[in-house]
Amino acid sequence: MRSPAGDALTSIVLPAFELNGEFLAAAKGIAEPAGLSPAWWQVLGATLEEPLAVAEIARRVGLGLARQSVQRTADILVDKGWAEYLDNPKHRRAKLLGPTPDGRATLTKLRAQQHAWADAVGNEVGADEIRRIQEGMMKIIAASRRYRGDKDS
């Protein structure tokens, strides 16, 4: 038998998966009209502030994406003209991925739609409630990582 706290945690697992599915559906609805998939948007968006190596993108995205899947996505983005590989002064073989002007323009187009979605959903739920949820989520993530012995926790 689980403890009451274990029961409470277990009770949010399926809703958390459902929320993830809802976020992905919303991302799909925002990204696809611009020709991007949610994964392409995620990888391209990670490079907006600075060009990054594929391995760094995989770490930063933090959603369990393998470096190989990020590499495949990066190659697609380059093929489509939304990103380009740049020399990496820190590593000869690990190129950096950065957005092209077309990639930046595409991300800018998506920004207004993402803001409209975030504002509508956020205003309906309320900023204080969302902050409480985020705080609780971060505590659960940290506790789970400690339990698993994750060195990044």
C-alpha positions as CSV (number, residue, x, y, z in Angstrom):
1,M,0.0,0.0,0.0
2,R,1.1,3.5,-0.7
3,S,1.2,6.4,1.7
4,P,-1.4,9.2,1.4
5,A,1.4,11.3,-0.2
6,G,2.1,8.4,-2.7
7,D,-1.6,8.2,-3.5
8,A,-1.8,11.9,-4.1
9,L,1.3,11.8,-6.4
10,T,-0.1,8.8,-8.3
11,S,-3.4,10.7,-8.7
12,I,-1.8,13.4,-10.8
13,V,0.2,11.1,-13.2
14,L,-2.5,10.6,-15.8
15,P,-3.6,14.3,-15.7
16,A,0.1,15.2,-16.2
17,F,0.2,13.0,-19.3
18,E,-3.0,14.5,-20.5
19,L,-1.7,18.0,-19.9
20,N,1.4,17.1,-21.9
21,G,-0.8,15.9,-24.7
22,E,-2.8,19.1,-24.6
23,F,0.4,21.2,-24.8
24,L,1.5,19.2,-27.8
25,A,-1.9,19.6,-29.5
26,A,-1.8,23.3,-28.9
27,A,1.8,23.5,-30.2
28,K,0.8,21.5,-33.3
29,G,-2.1,23.9,-33.9
30,I,0.3,26.9,-33.7
31,A,3.3,25.4,-35.5
32,E,1.7,23.5,-38.4
33,P,0.3,26.5,-40.3
34,A,3.8,27.9,-40.5
35,G,5.1,24.5,-41.8
36,L,6.8,23.4,-38.6
37,S,6.1,20.4,-36.4
38,P,6.1,21.0,-32.6
39,A,9.5,19.2,-32.4
40,W,11.0,21.3,-35.1
41,W,9.7,24.4,-33.3
42,Q,11.2,23.3,-30.1
43,V,14.6,22.6,-31.5
44,L,14.7,25.8,-33.6
45,G,13.4,27.9,-30.7
46,A,16.2,26.6,-28.5
47,T,18.7,28.3,-30.9
48,L,17.0,31.7,-30.9
49,E,19.2,33.3,-28.3
50,E,22.5,31.7,-29.4
51,P,23.6,29.0,-31.7
52,L,24.0,25.7,-29.9
53,A,25.5,22.2,-30.5
54,V,23.0,19.5,-30.9
55,A,24.0,17.8,-27.7
56,E,23.4,21.1,-25.8
57,I,20.0,21.5,-27.4
58,A,19.1,18.0,-26.3
59,R,20.2,18.8,-22.7
60,R,18.4,22.2,-22.6
61,V,15.1,21.0,-24.1
62,G,15.1,18.6,-21.2
63,L,12.2,16.4,-22.3
64,G,14.1,13.2,-22.7
65,L,14.9,13.8,-26.4
66,A,17.9,11.8,-27.5
67,R,20.8,13.6,-29.1
68,Q,20.1,11.5,-32.3
69,S,16.5,12.6,-32.6
70,V,17.6,16.3,-32.1
71,Q,20.3,15.7,-34.8
72,R,17.6,14.4,-37.2
73,T,15.4,17.4,-36.5
74,A,18.4,19.8,-36.9
75,D,19.2,18.2,-40.3
76,I,15.6,18.7,-41.4
77,L,15.6,22.3,-40.3
78,V,18.8,22.9,-42.2
79,D,17.4,21.2,-45.3
80,K,14.3,23.4,-45.1
81,G,16.3,26.6,-44.8
82,W,15.2,27.4,-41.3
83,A,18.6,26.7,-39.6
84,E,22.2,26.4,-40.6
85,Y,25.3,24.7,-39.2
86,L,28.0,27.1,-38.0
87,D,31.6,26.5,-36.9
88,N,32.0,25.8,-33.2
89,P,35.1,27.5,-31.8
90,K,35.0,25.1,-28.8
91,H,34.8,21.8,-30.8
92,R,36.0,21.1,-34.3
93,R,33.4,18.4,-35.1
94,A,30.4,19.4,-33.2
95,K,28.9,22.2,-35.3
96,L,26.5,24.8,-33.8
97,L,22.9,25.1,-35.0
98,G,21.6,28.6,-35.5
99,P,18.4,30.0,-37.1
100,T,18.6,31.5,-40.6
101,P,16.7,34.8,-41.3
102,D,13.8,32.6,-42.6
103,G,13.9,30.6,-39.3
104,R,13.8,33.7,-37.2
105,A,10.9,35.1,-39.3
106,T,9.0,31.9,-38.8
107,L,9.5,31.9,-35.1
108,T,8.4,35.6,-35.0
109,K,5.2,34.6,-36.8
110,L,4.5,31.9,-34.2
111,R,5.2,34.2,-31.3
112,A,2.0,36.1,-31.7
113,Q,-0.1,33.0,-31.9
114,Q,1.6,31.4,-28.9
115,H,1.1,34.6,-26.9
116,A,-2.6,34.6,-27.8
117,W,-3.0,31.0,-26.7
118,A,-0.9,31.6,-23.5
119,D,-2.8,34.7,-22.6
120,A,-6.3,33.1,-23.1
121,V,-5.4,29.9,-21.1
122,G,-3.4,31.8,-18.5
123,N,-6.0,34.4,-17.9
124,E,-8.7,31.8,-17.5
125,V,-6.7,29.8,-14.9
126,G,-5.0,32.8,-13.2
127,A,-1.4,33.7,-12.8
128,D,-1.3,32.9,-9.1
129,E,-2.7,29.4,-9.6
130,I,-0.3,28.7,-12.4
131,R,2.7,29.8,-10.3
132,R,1.5,27.4,-7.5
133,I,1.2,24.6,-9.9
134,Q,4.7,25.3,-11.3
135,E,6.2,25.4,-7.9
136,G,4.6,22.0,-7.0
137,M,5.7,20.5,-10.4
138,M,9.3,21.7,-9.8
139,K,9.3,20.1,-6.3
140,I,8.0,16.8,-7.7
141,I,10.6,16.8,-10.5
142,A,13.5,17.5,-8.0
143,A,12.3,14.8,-5.6
144,S,11.9,12.3,-8.3
145,R,15.4,13.0,-9.6
146,R,16.9,12.7,-6.2
147,Y,15.1,9.3,-5.7
148,R,16.5,8.1,-9.0
149,G,19.9,9.4,-8.1
150,D,20.0,11.8,-11.0
151,K,23.2,13.8,-10.7
152,D,21.6,16.9,-12.2
153,S,19.0,17.2,-9.4
